[in-house]
Amino acid sequence: SITKERTEIILQGTSSLDPNDPTAVWEEFEFKCKPGDLRRRPCLISPYHYRLDWLMWLAAFQTYEQNEWIIHLAGKLLAQEEGTLSLLATNPFAGRDPP
């Protein structure tokens, strides 16, 4: 069975020099098929899943200590690694300094 409630991991970045500043603007990295922007049409690729999106859903049931790959993913997003960014639907920092 599938759960009735869905916990989501959201990855965000900011261009603010002080991420603790209350005026810092946080921007979300959008995944190809993971739920996100409510104005976006749902992804339908049945019977397949985008692997990263699927792993993000499964990781939401556990802690980051049980899914250390999330820390590595965040590091690659901070470094703006092209291969990693190609797995995402959007990069809010495209053409700008990395978060």
The 8 nearest C-alpha neighbors of each residue, nearest first, counted from 0:
[[1, 2, 3, 4, 5, 57, 56, 60],
 [0, 2, 3, 4, 5, 57, 56, 6],
 [1, 3, 4, 0, 5, 6, 60, 56],
 [4, 2, 1, 5, 0, 6, 7, 60],
 [5, 3, 2, 6, 1, 7, 60, 59],
 [4, 6, 7, 3, 2, 56, 59, 60],
 [5, 7, 59, 4, 8, 60, 56, 57],
 [6, 8, 59, 9, 5, 56, 55, 34],
 [9, 7, 59, 55, 10, 6, 56, 58],
 [8, 10, 7, 11, 27, 28, 35, 29],
 [11, 9, 28, 27, 8, 12, 73, 29],
 [12, 10, 27, 26, 28, 25, 9, 13],
 [13, 11, 98, 26, 25, 27, 14, 10],
 [12, 14, 25, 98, 15, 24, 26, 18],
 [15, 13, 98, 16, 12, 97, 24, 96],
 [14, 16, 17, 13, 23, 18, 24, 20],
 [15, 17, 18, 14, 13, 23, 20, 19],
 [16, 18, 15, 19, 20, 23, 14, 13],
 [17, 19, 20, 15, 23, 16, 13, 21],
 [20, 18, 17, 21, 23, 22, 15, 16],
 [19, 21, 23, 22, 17, 18, 15, 16],
 [22, 20, 23, 19, 18, 24, 17, 15],
 [21, 23, 20, 24, 19, 15, 18, 25],
 [24, 22, 20, 15, 21, 18, 25, 13],
 [23, 25, 13, 22, 26, 15, 14, 12],
 [24, 26, 13, 12, 11, 23, 27, 14],
 [27, 25, 11, 12, 13, 91, 24, 28],
 [28, 26, 11, 10, 29, 12, 25, 91],
 [27, 29, 90, 10, 11, 89, 91, 30],
 [30, 28, 89, 88, 27, 87, 31, 35],
 [29, 31, 87, 88, 33, 32, 28, 52],
 [30, 32, 88, 87, 33, 29, 52, 42],
 [33, 31, 42, 30, 52, 34, 49, 41],
 [32, 34, 52, 30, 31, 35, 53, 56],
 [35, 33, 32, 36, 41, 30, 37, 7],
 [34, 36, 37, 33, 29, 30, 39, 9],
 [35, 37, 38, 39, 34, 29, 40, 33],
 [36, 38, 39, 35, 40, 34, 41, 33],
 [39, 37, 36, 40, 35, 41, 34, 42],
 [40, 38, 37, 36, 41, 35, 42, 34],
 [39, 41, 42, 38, 37, 36, 43, 32],
 [42, 40, 39, 43, 32, 34, 33, 37],
 [41, 43, 32, 40, 44, 31, 33, 34],
 [42, 44, 45, 41, 32, 46, 47, 48],
 [45, 43, 47, 46, 42, 48, 49, 32],
 [46, 44, 47, 43, 48, 42, 49, 32],
 [45, 47, 44, 48, 43, 49, 42, 50],
 [46, 48, 45, 44, 49, 50, 43, 53],
 [49, 47, 50, 53, 44, 46, 45, 52],
 [48, 50, 52, 51, 53, 32, 47, 31],
 [49, 51, 53, 52, 48, 54, 55, 47],
 [52, 50, 54, 53, 49, 55, 86, 30],
 [51, 53, 55, 33, 49, 50, 54, 32],
 [52, 54, 50, 56, 51, 55, 49, 48],
 [53, 55, 57, 51, 56, 52, 58, 50],
 [56, 54, 58, 52, 53, 57, 51, 59],
 [55, 57, 53, 54, 59, 58, 7, 52],
 [56, 58, 54, 59, 55, 60, 53, 61],
 [59, 57, 55, 60, 61, 56, 54, 66],
 [60, 58, 56, 57, 61, 7, 8, 6],
 [59, 61, 58, 57, 62, 6, 56, 7],
 [62, 60, 58, 59, 65, 63, 66, 57],
 [63, 61, 64, 65, 66, 58, 60, 59],
 [62, 64, 66, 65, 67, 69, 61, 58],
 [65, 63, 62, 66, 67, 61, 70, 69],
 [64, 66, 63, 62, 67, 61, 58, 68],
 [67, 65, 63, 68, 64, 69, 58, 62],
 [66, 68, 69, 64, 70, 63, 65, 71],
 [67, 69, 71, 66, 70, 72, 63, 73],
 [70, 68, 72, 67, 71, 66, 73, 63],
 [71, 69, 73, 68, 72, 67, 74, 63],
 [70, 72, 74, 68, 69, 73, 75, 67],
 [71, 73, 69, 75, 74, 70, 68, 76],
 [72, 74, 76, 70, 71, 75, 69, 77],
 [75, 73, 71, 77, 76, 72, 78, 70],
 [74, 76, 78, 72, 77, 80, 73, 79],
 [77, 75, 79, 73, 78, 74, 80, 72],
 [76, 78, 74, 79, 75, 98, 73, 97],
 [77, 79, 75, 76, 80, 74, 97, 98],
 [80, 78, 76, 77, 75, 81, 97, 84],
 [81, 79, 75, 78, 83, 82, 84, 76],
 [80, 82, 84, 83, 85, 79, 75, 76],
 [83, 81, 85, 84, 80, 86, 79, 75],
 [82, 84, 85, 81, 80, 86, 75, 76],
 [83, 85, 81, 86, 87, 82, 80, 79],
 [84, 86, 82, 83, 87, 81, 88, 89],
 [87, 85, 84, 83, 88, 82, 30, 51],
 [88, 86, 30, 84, 85, 89, 31, 29],
 [87, 89, 31, 30, 29, 86, 90, 85],
 [90, 88, 29, 87, 28, 91, 30, 84],
 [89, 91, 92, 93, 28, 84, 29, 88],
 [90, 92, 93, 89, 28, 26, 27, 29],
 [91, 93, 95, 90, 97, 94, 96, 98],
 [94, 92, 95, 90, 91, 96, 97, 89],
 [93, 95, 92, 96, 97, 91, 90, 79],
 [96, 94, 92, 93, 97, 91, 98, 14],
 [95, 97, 98, 92, 94, 14, 93, 79],
 [98, 96, 92, 77, 95, 79, 78, 14],
 [97, 14, 13, 12, 77, 96, 92, 15]]
